[in-house]
């Protein structure tokens, strides 16, 4: 059943709930246009509606800001449409000297009923939901955290490009008959780089020249390496290899620049980095990645369950007729999920900590992949609690938990034995 193009469940909520905003605006955002609907009027009365259309160019965005200021509208809601909401958020963020409420709502939560859908109806629909207080804002960190996030994510893309370029060079060498990676585990290390640069310059290498290129333990395999690269590159192959190596060096130098920018921005998050870095297997790079995604203000999340659900480390609920069905974890934030899973794999290799012991215990029942997700969720809960309380990681805190588990095991054994007629005597 649908009332005035509104789903019946939301329609009932809107009819039962009183309006809580006397002036608000809903934005339907697209790549080239923005449709804004301004609802204004006293509460519990039908408000007046004004709809305007703006382009997404900066001058029109400033006109949108001026219009909202002239109407004294301090409550604006918009849909999280790809990346198109970001420049609008950036411009409106400091309107009224920052005294403005911006809500970026999940598109899935405010989806309109198809059939009579238009941009104007969508904007009015968003404004009506916002006026009735039915929209929940997505997590938007502060401007400093967003800037750090841009740089950290860019670093990840550069690392991905470096890996792709290395694979491209390795593929080229294999197609040219050079099997350097058979005897050198990292052909882009000190020894491998010397050999590659020599081949790019001269096209071939002698045993004496190879001995000068190799370092430390690699010299023990000099004869095998000589056989693996005992060929010659023609002028076309040398030119192509030189261009590939030059591009790889450019990516590496770009990576150093990005990392220097990250280190300079981490100065203002020094205390948070110190807290997260105290967890085993988490270094400064991982701490920066975590801060860039969740920020440092944990009051943005009501509980640890909320942040785990936001990160995509908690399954949803799917219950029907009293039966709960198996549900996979949602997509969530892929960046925080990936970095926490990487840290979880690192922790799993160390057998001398509470977290690794907990992982191997879960792995026996759930398997490796599910256990890694569970450990990543546990890490996020620990990080959330540490940032909220301002405490460093302390392994001794888990000793009490270990003792509780051991005492429960002993109590269970005693109960089972006494139930079978055995009497236990203290020694």
PAROGU-48511 format. One record per residue (C-alpha): x, y, z; residue number from 1. Coordinates in steps of 0.02 Angstrom, whole numbers. Example, Ala and Ser with C-alpha at 12.3 -4.5 7.8 and 13.67 -1.06 7.14 Angstrom:
615 / -225 / 390 / 1
684 / -53 / 357 / 2
This chain:
0 / 0 / 0 / 1
66 / 172 / -48 / 2
4 / 342 / 10 / 3
47 / 489 / -103 / 4
197 / 400 / -176 / 5
263 / 362 / 1 / 6
288 / 183 / 66 / 7
155 / 141 / 194 / 8
278 / 106 / 336 / 9
364 / 275 / 319 / 10
196 / 360 / 287 / 11
131 / 297 / 454 / 12
288 / 360 / 542 / 13
269 / 531 / 460 / 14
86 / 544 / 508 / 15
118 / 491 / 687 / 16
275 / 594 / 713 / 17
272 / 781 / 730 / 18
381 / 890 / 622 / 19
537 / 945 / 713 / 20
610 / 1072 / 590 / 21
524 / 1231 / 537 / 22
648 / 1264 / 396 / 23
750 / 1134 / 303 / 24
812 / 1096 / 130 / 25
829 / 933 / 32 / 26
956 / 917 / -110 / 27
940 / 793 / -253 / 28
1118 / 788 / -322 / 29
1172 / 735 / -495 / 30
1332 / 754 / -595 / 31
1281 / 916 / -681 / 32
1130 / 979 / -584 / 33
1064 / 1000 / -408 / 34
879 / 1011 / -369 / 35
847 / 1097 / -202 / 36
681 / 1094 / -110 / 37
660 / 1217 / 34 / 38
520 / 1180 / 157 / 39
475 / 1323 / 272 / 40
332 / 1347 / 394 / 41
275 / 1325 / 572 / 42
271 / 1151 / 645 / 43
117 / 1040 / 628 / 44
61 / 1142 / 478 / 45
85 / 1113 / 294 / 46
246 / 1204 / 249 / 47
276 / 1310 / 95 / 48
386 / 1229 / -36 / 49
510 / 1317 / -150 / 50
609 / 1218 / -278 / 51
760 / 1284 / -371 / 52
884 / 1203 / -488 / 53
1070 / 1240 / -486 / 54
1216 / 1178 / -587 / 55
1364 / 1094 / -503 / 56
1485 / 1231 / -557 / 57
1566 / 1332 / -417 / 58
1474 / 1496 / -454 / 59
1306 / 1408 / -443 / 60
1358 / 1318 / -284 / 61
1396 / 1488 / -208 / 62
1222 / 1546 / -264 / 63
1148 / 1395 / -175 / 64
1243 / 1442 / -18 / 65
1185 / 1623 / -29 / 66
1004 / 1568 / -55 / 67
1010 / 1458 / 101 / 68
1087 / 1601 / 201 / 69
954 / 1724 / 141 / 70
816 / 1601 / 191 / 71
905 / 1567 / 358 / 72
902 / 1380 / 322 / 73
1026 / 1294 / 437 / 74
970 / 1115 / 405 / 75
1017 / 1035 / 239 / 76
1002 / 851 / 190 / 77
1073 / 770 / 36 / 78
1095 / 597 / -37 / 79
1267 / 515 / -39 / 80
1274 / 505 / -228 / 81
1446 / 441 / -275 / 82
1573 / 581 / -254 / 83
1458 / 720 / -317 / 84
1403 / 771 / -142 / 85
1580 / 813 / -86 / 86
1604 / 986 / -166 / 87
1430 / 1037 / -106 / 88
1473 / 980 / 71 / 89
1639 / 1073 / 65 / 90
1554 / 1238 / 16 / 91
1407 / 1226 / 136 / 92
1511 / 1161 / 282 / 93
1563 / 1334 / 341 / 94
1401 / 1426 / 305 / 95
1331 / 1525 / 453 / 96
1511 / 1518 / 521 / 97
1496 / 1329 / 536 / 98
1330 / 1336 / 628 / 99
1240 / 1227 / 502 / 100
1178 / 1047 / 508 / 101
1225 / 947 / 354 / 102
1157 / 771 / 336 / 103
1227 / 653 / 205 / 104
1103 / 509 / 205 / 105
1128 / 335 / 137 / 106
1042 / 323 / -32 / 107
972 / 153 / 12 / 108
881 / 223 / 164 / 109
790 / 362 / 71 / 110
753 / 277 / -94 / 111
590 / 341 / -167 / 112
452 / 234 / -242 / 113
473 / 212 / -431 / 114
333 / 254 / -551 / 115
313 / 443 / -535 / 116
493 / 481 / -494 / 117
566 / 648 / -545 / 118
710 / 754 / -482 / 119
591 / 879 / -402 / 120
494 / 741 / -314 / 121
657 / 666 / -251 / 122
714 / 833 / -179 / 123
544 / 860 / -97 / 124
546 / 682 / -30 / 125
717 / 709 / 52 / 126
659 / 874 / 127 / 127
498 / 794 / 197 / 128
595 / 652 / 278 / 129
720 / 774 / 351 / 130
583 / 889 / 417 / 131
504 / 741 / 507 / 132
671 / 688 / 582 / 133
678 / 522 / 488 / 134
852 / 540 / 413 / 135
1011 / 475 / 493 / 136
1173 / 555 / 441 / 137
1317 / 453 / 374 / 138
1486 / 468 / 459 / 139
1579 / 618 / 391 / 140
1745 / 652 / 480 / 141
1820 / 823 / 507 / 142
1907 / 918 / 368 / 143
2081 / 875 / 436 / 144
2040 / 690 / 437 / 145
1965 / 699 / 262 / 146
2124 / 780 / 197 / 147
2229 / 645 / 279 / 148
2113 / 514 / 204 / 149
2141 / 582 / 29 / 150
2330 / 569 / 46 / 151
2326 / 396 / 127 / 152
2211 / 326 / -6 / 153
2320 / 403 / -141 / 154
2470 / 315 / -64 / 155
2378 / 150 / -78 / 156
2341 / 181 / -261 / 157
2525 / 222 / -293 / 158
2578 / 59 / -210 / 159
2454 / -31 / -320 / 160
2529 / 53 / -474 / 161
2706 / 7 / -418 / 162
2654 / -175 / -400 / 163
2574 / -173 / -572 / 164
2729 / -95 / -649 / 165
2842 / -225 / -568 / 166
2732 / -364 / -635 / 167
2737 / -282 / -806 / 168
2928 / -280 / -804 / 169
2935 / -461 / -745 / 170
2817 / -512 / -885 / 171
2926 / -421 / -1011 / 172
3084 / -509 / -949 / 173
3000 / -678 / -958 / 174
2941 / -645 / -1135 / 175
3118 / -593 / -1183 / 176
3192 / -757 / -1117 / 177
3268 / -689 / -956 / 178
3228 / -797 / -803 / 179
3303 / -684 / -672 / 180
3162 / -712 / -546 / 181
3200 / -899 / -543 / 182
3357 / -871 / -438 / 183
3327 / -698 / -362 / 184
3173 / -688 / -252 / 185
3160 / -498 / -268 / 186
3223 / -440 / -438 / 187
3192 / -259 / -385 / 188
3309 / -269 / -236 / 189
3488 / -208 / -235 / 190
3561 / -350 / -341 / 191
3412 / -364 / -459 / 192
3403 / -177 / -490 / 193
3588 / -171 / -536 / 194
3563 / -312 / -661 / 195
3408 / -233 / -737 / 196
3491 / -63 / -758 / 197
3642 / -145 / -839 / 198
3531 / -243 / -960 / 199
3432 / -87 / -1004 / 200
3593 / 6 / -1045 / 201
3696 / -128 / -1134 / 202
3573 / -267 / -1176 / 203
3687 / -405 / -1110 / 204
3800 / -442 / -962 / 205
3960 / -540 / -936 / 206
4011 / -646 / -787 / 207
4130 / -512 / -722 / 208
3999 / -376 / -739 / 209
3870 / -486 / -656 / 210
3987 / -514 / -508 / 211
3997 / -325 / -483 / 212
3806 / -309 / -488 / 213
3767 / -446 / -361 / 214
3769 / -415 / -175 / 215
3795 / -523 / -19 / 216
3715 / -696 / -25 / 217
3659 / -679 / -206 / 218
3838 / -707 / -265 / 219
3825 / -890 / -215 / 220
3705 / -914 / -361 / 221
3808 / -817 / -488 / 222
3828 / -965 / -606 / 223
3642 / -1007 / -606 / 224
3596 / -823 / -630 / 225
3718 / -809 / -774 / 226
3634 / -954 / -863 / 227
3460 / -879 / -831 / 228
3506 / -712 / -913 / 229
3630 / -773 / -1043 / 230
3544 / -685 / -1185 / 231
3543 / -514 / -1269 / 232
3412 / -377 / -1285 / 233
3396 / -287 / -1451 / 234
3381 / -98 / -1464 / 235
3191 / -101 / -1457 / 236
3190 / -210 / -1301 / 237
3321 / -101 / -1215 / 238
3219 / 56 / -1251 / 239
3060 / -23 / -1185 / 240
3146 / -88 / -1028 / 241
3224 / 83 / -996 / 242
3054 / 167 / -1008 / 243
2978 / 39 / -889 / 244
3116 / 61 / -761 / 245
3106 / 250 / -774 / 246
2919 / 246 / -743 / 247
2947 / 131 / -593 / 248
3074 / 253 / -521 / 249
2952 / 397 / -545 / 250
2819 / 302 / -449 / 251
2941 / 266 / -308 / 252
2993 / 449 / -295 / 253
2809 / 499 / -296 / 254
2779 / 375 / -155 / 255
2917 / 457 / -51 / 256
2836 / 628 / -76 / 257
2666 / 563 / -23 / 258
2738 / 478 / 131 / 259
2825 / 639 / 182 / 260
2658 / 731 / 168 / 261
2574 / 596 / 273 / 262
2709 / 610 / 408 / 263
2687 / 798 / 415 / 264
2497 / 781 / 434 / 265
2514 / 649 / 569 / 266
2591 / 777 / 686 / 267
2418 / 841 / 734 / 268
2362 / 660 / 767 / 269
2516 / 614 / 868 / 270
2423 / 551 / 1022 / 271
2303 / 443 / 920 / 272
2447 / 369 / 820 / 273
2538 / 327 / 981 / 274
2384 / 238 / 1049 / 275
2351 / 134 / 894 / 276
2536 / 99 / 866 / 277
2544 / 17 / 1038 / 278
2446 / -132 / 969 / 279
2562 / -273 / 911 / 280
2590 / -286 / 722 / 281
2524 / -110 / 691 / 282
2652 / 16 / 630 / 283
2637 / 201 / 593 / 284
2576 / 171 / 415 / 285
2435 / 58 / 474 / 286
2392 / 181 / 614 / 287
2382 / 322 / 487 / 288
2266 / 218 / 377 / 289
2152 / 182 / 525 / 290
2145 / 364 / 580 / 291
2112 / 421 / 402 / 292
1955 / 313 / 396 / 293
1879 / 323 / 570 / 294
1956 / 485 / 636 / 295
1995 / 513 / 818 / 296
1825 / 568 / 887 / 297
1737 / 407 / 937 / 298
1582 / 500 / 995 / 299
1528 / 496 / 812 / 300
1486 / 312 / 840 / 301
1361 / 266 / 975 / 302
1440 / 99 / 1019 / 303
1575 / -18 / 957 / 304
1439 / -118 / 867 / 305
1396 / 36 / 764 / 306
1574 / 63 / 704 / 307
1594 / -123 / 663 / 308
1435 / -118 / 560 / 309
1494 / 40 / 473 / 310
1660 / -43 / 431 / 311
1574 / -197 / 359 / 312
1639 / -316 / 492 / 313
1469 / -368 / 560 / 314
1334 / -473 / 476 / 315
1159 / -404 / 458 / 316
998 / -479 / 525 / 317
885 / -584 / 416 / 318
746 / -661 / 519 / 319
580 / -725 / 456 / 320
448 / -828 / 545 / 321
560 / -841 / 698 / 322
703 / -916 / 599 / 323
868 / -827 / 577 / 324
955 / -853 / 411 / 325
1140 / -843 / 379 / 326
1194 / -671 / 321 / 327
1363 / -616 / 253 / 328
1451 / -459 / 311 / 329
1398 / -302 / 220 / 330
1513 / -202 / 107 / 331
1547 / -63 / 230 / 332
1709 / 35 / 214 / 333
1830 / -70 / 109 / 334
1983 / 31 / 159 / 335
1971 / 6 / 347 / 336
1919 / -175 / 321 / 337
2070 / -214 / 212 / 338
2198 / -135 / 329 / 339
2126 / -221 / 482 / 340
2127 / -389 / 391 / 341
2310 / -362 / 344 / 342
2352 / -328 / 526 / 343
2250 / -481 / 577 / 344
2351 / -594 / 461 / 345
2510 / -524 / 539 / 346
2446 / -556 / 716 / 347
2398 / -734 / 668 / 348
2581 / -775 / 633 / 349
2634 / -730 / 811 / 350
2585 / -865 / 936 / 351
2636 / -773 / 1094 / 352
2491 / -651 / 1116 / 353
2311 / -658 / 1173 / 354
2245 / -602 / 1003 / 355
2339 / -738 / 908 / 356
2283 / -869 / 1033 / 357
2104 / -809 / 1012 / 358
2122 / -820 / 823 / 359
2185 / -1000 / 823 / 360
2045 / -1050 / 940 / 361
1913 / -979 / 822 / 362
2001 / -1050 / 669 / 363
1970 / -1228 / 729 / 364
1782 / -1201 / 714 / 365
1760 / -1067 / 580 / 366
1909 / -1083 / 464 / 367
2045 / -958 / 422 / 368
1949 / -827 / 322 / 369
1803 / -807 / 441 / 370
1923 / -804 / 587 / 371
2022 / -662 / 507 / 372
1862 / -561 / 488 / 373
1820 / -598 / 670 / 374
1994 / -545 / 725 / 375
1982 / -386 / 620 / 376
1818 / -346 / 707 / 377
1898 / -377 / 877 / 378
2041 / -261 / 830 / 379
1919 / -124 / 781 / 380
1828 / -141 / 948 / 381
1995 / -128 / 1039 / 382
2046 / 26 / 938 / 383
1876 / 105 / 969 / 384
1890 / 77 / 1157 / 385
2070 / 137 / 1166 / 386
2034 / 298 / 1070 / 387
1877 / 329 / 1171 / 388
1967 / 307 / 1338 / 389
2136 / 374 / 1283 / 390
2226 / 216 / 1342 / 391
2373 / 121 / 1269 / 392
2365 / -63 / 1227 / 393
2410 / -173 / 1375 / 394
2426 / -360 / 1353 / 395
2409 / -387 / 1540 / 396
2227 / -333 / 1531 / 397
2189 / -496 / 1444 / 398
2267 / -601 / 1582 / 399
2110 / -577 / 1687 / 400
2008 / -638 / 1539 / 401
2122 / -790 / 1521 / 402
2102 / -832 / 1706 / 403
1913 / -818 / 1692 / 404
1913 / -938 / 1545 / 405
2024 / -1062 / 1638 / 406
1916 / -1053 / 1794 / 407
1759 / -1085 / 1691 / 408
1842 / -1238 / 1613 / 409
1891 / -1306 / 1783 / 410
1718 / -1273 / 1854 / 411
1639 / -1363 / 1707 / 412
1753 / -1514 / 1730 / 413
1716 / -1521 / 1916 / 414
1530 / -1514 / 1881 / 415
1538 / -1655 / 1753 / 416
1639 / -1766 / 1869 / 417
1526 / -1735 / 2020 / 418
1374 / -1772 / 1913 / 419
1447 / -1944 / 1875 / 420
1475 / -1984 / 2058 / 421
1657 / -1939 / 2075 / 422
1718 / -1849 / 2231 / 423
1862 / -1729 / 2214 / 424
1988 / -1706 / 2353 / 425
2101 / -1556 / 2365 / 426
2287 / -1595 / 2365 / 427
